[in-house]
Structure formats: structure tokens, C-alpha cells
């Protein structure tokens, strides 16, 4: 049975398959795109030049997919639903639609699976994440595997 999680702190034993919540939104800005290019070293023309992006069929330059993924992870981590995370163990991710400066993104998160580890104080949660823009279009989606704890370590 699915339940919408309320604001609070959740360890792996508090989560059940089907639990879900929605993050707040953030607007992707030109400064985010330029800053991410400088940080990552990814100055690919589609991200830096409107003309180059138009030549590839886009109306203007496109935000880096990994920038949007990073921002979605940040939204998850700033959500009123706080997970007692120890570490991110991996991502399986798909880029579905472009994101442009001026777009707002938010994430819907659903607990796909929770399982214990050999350490009784820790467990693994697999989260299905869907990132949408201001029009409700899914721009990215995938699964994040997290190690969680039941106590503050």
C-alpha cells in the first residue's frame, strides 16, 4: 500500500515499498549551466552556444544532463522528507527531454525496494526518481540506490 511521506527523518526501517514524496522545484539558470561547464570541463557547444544548439534542432542551448541530475539529487536532499543516508551506491539514469535555462524542475520519488544489510544498523533503499519540468514533461528518470542507517552515526 502506497503512502505519501510527511516531513520528517526516515531510516531504512521506516520506509516501505511504494512510499512516495515530491520535492520542491528549482529554476535552472544560465549561471547554473555556465558554472557547471566550468566545474565539469564540459564546454560542448550544445551547452554553450545557442547557434550550435539550433543547428542540432534545439531552440537554444541545453542544460547538461548531469547538471540536471545533480540538481534533482540536491532537491531530494533538501526535501522535507529527510533520509538517514550514509552513501549513494549508484544511479541508473535516463535523459528523456532537454532542459533549458528558465525551466523549473522538481522530482517525484518512490521507494522501489528496501532491504537489510549484514550490518543490522544499515539497509539499502532503491528510489525511483522522476524529474519533471514546469509543464509536467518527464525530462529525466531513473533509480538511485542509497545506504541508509537507523541511527545517527
C-alpha positions in Angstrom: 0.0 0.0 0.0 1.4 3.4 -1.0 1.7 6.3 1.4 2.7 9.9 0.9 5.5 10.5 3.3 5.2 13.6 5.5 8.1 15.8 6.5 10.4 14.0 8.9 13.5 12.0 9.3 13.4 8.4 7.9 15.8 5.5 8.3 15.6 2.3 6.2 13.3 0.6 8.7 10.8 3.5 8.4 10.4 3.1 4.6 8.1 0.7 2.8 7.9 -0.2 -0.9 5.5 2.3 -2.5 6.2 5.2 -0.2 6.5 8.4 -2.1 7.0 12.2 -1.9 7.6 15.2 -4.2 10.4 17.7 -3.8 10.1 21.4 -4.2 11.2 23.0 -7.5 14.2 24.9 -8.7 14.7 27.0 -11.8 17.6 26.1 -14.0 19.5 29.3 -14.8 22.1 30.3 -17.3 24.5 30.8 -14.4 23.9 27.1 -13.4 24.8 26.0 -16.9 27.9 28.2 -17.2 29.1 27.3 -13.7 28.6 23.6 -14.3 30.6 23.8 -17.6 33.4 25.4 -15.6 33.3 22.9 -12.8 33.0 19.8 -15.1 35.1 21.0 -18.0 32.1 20.1 -20.3 32.1 23.1 -22.8 30.4 21.1 -25.5 28.8 23.5 -28.0 25.2 22.4 -27.3 25.6 23.7 -23.8 27.4 26.9 -24.5 26.2 28.3 -27.9 22.6 29.0 -28.9 23.5 28.8 -32.6 25.2 25.4 -32.2 22.1 24.2 -30.3 19.8 25.5 -33.0 21.9 23.7 -35.7 21.2 20.5 -33.8 17.4 21.1 -33.7 17.0 22.8 -30.3 15.6 26.3 -29.8 18.5 27.3 -27.6 21.4 25.8 -25.6 20.6 22.8 -23.5 21.5 22.3 -19.8 23.9 19.5 -19.1 22.2 16.3 -18.3 24.5 15.7 -15.4 23.7 19.2 -14.1 20.0 18.4 -14.1 20.7 15.1 -12.3 22.8 16.9 -9.7 20.1 19.4 -9.2 17.5 16.7 -8.8 19.7 15.0 -6.2 20.0 18.3 -4.4 16.2 18.7 -4.4 15.9 15.2 -2.9 18.5 16.1 -0.2 16.7 19.4 0.6 13.3 17.9 0.8 11.3 18.0 4.0 11.4 14.1 3.7 14.9 13.6 5.0 16.6 10.2 4.6 19.3 9.0 7.0 21.7 8.4 4.2 25.2 7.1 4.6 26.2 6.9 1.0 24.9 6.8 -2.6 25.7 3.4 -4.0 24.7 4.1 -7.6 22.5 5.5 -10.3 20.7 4.0 -13.3 19.5 7.0 -15.2 17.9 8.1 -18.5 17.7 11.5 -20.1 14.3 11.9 -21.7 13.9 15.5 -22.8 16.1 18.7 -22.9 16.1 21.2 -20.1 16.8 24.9 -20.9 17.7 27.9 -18.8 14.4 29.2 -17.4 12.9 25.8 -16.9 11.9 24.7 -13.4 12.4 21.1 -12.4 11.0 19.1 -9.5 11.3 15.4 -8.6 8.8 12.7 -7.6 10.4 10.0 -5.6 9.0 6.5 -4.8 10.6 3.8 -2.7 11.0 0.8 -5.1 12.7 -1.6 -2.6 14.2 -1.6 0.9 16.4 -4.4 2.2 18.7 -5.0 5.1 22.4 -5.5 5.0 24.7 -7.7 7.2 25.1 -4.7 9.5 21.7 -4.5 11.4 22.0 -0.7 11.8 22.1 -0.2 8.0 20.0 -1.0 5.0 19.6 -0.3 1.3 16.8 1.7 -0.3 16.2 1.8 -4.0 14.4 5.0 -5.0 12.7 5.6 -8.4 13.1 9.2 -9.3 11.1 11.1 -12.0 12.2 14.6 -12.8 9.6 16.8 -14.5 9.7 20.4 -15.8 7.2 23.1 -15.3 4.9 21.6 -18.0 4.8 18.2 -16.3 7.1 16.7 -19.0 9.4 14.0 -17.7 12.9 15.2 -18.5 14.9 12.6 -16.6 14.2 9.4 -14.7 15.9 6.5 -13.0 16.9 4.8 -9.9 19.1 5.8 -7.0 20.4 3.2 -4.6 21.2 4.5 -1.2 22.7 3.0 2.0 20.7 4.2 5.0 21.1 3.9 8.7 18.6 3.7 11.5 20.6 5.9 13.9 22.9 8.9 13.7 26.4 7.5 13.0 
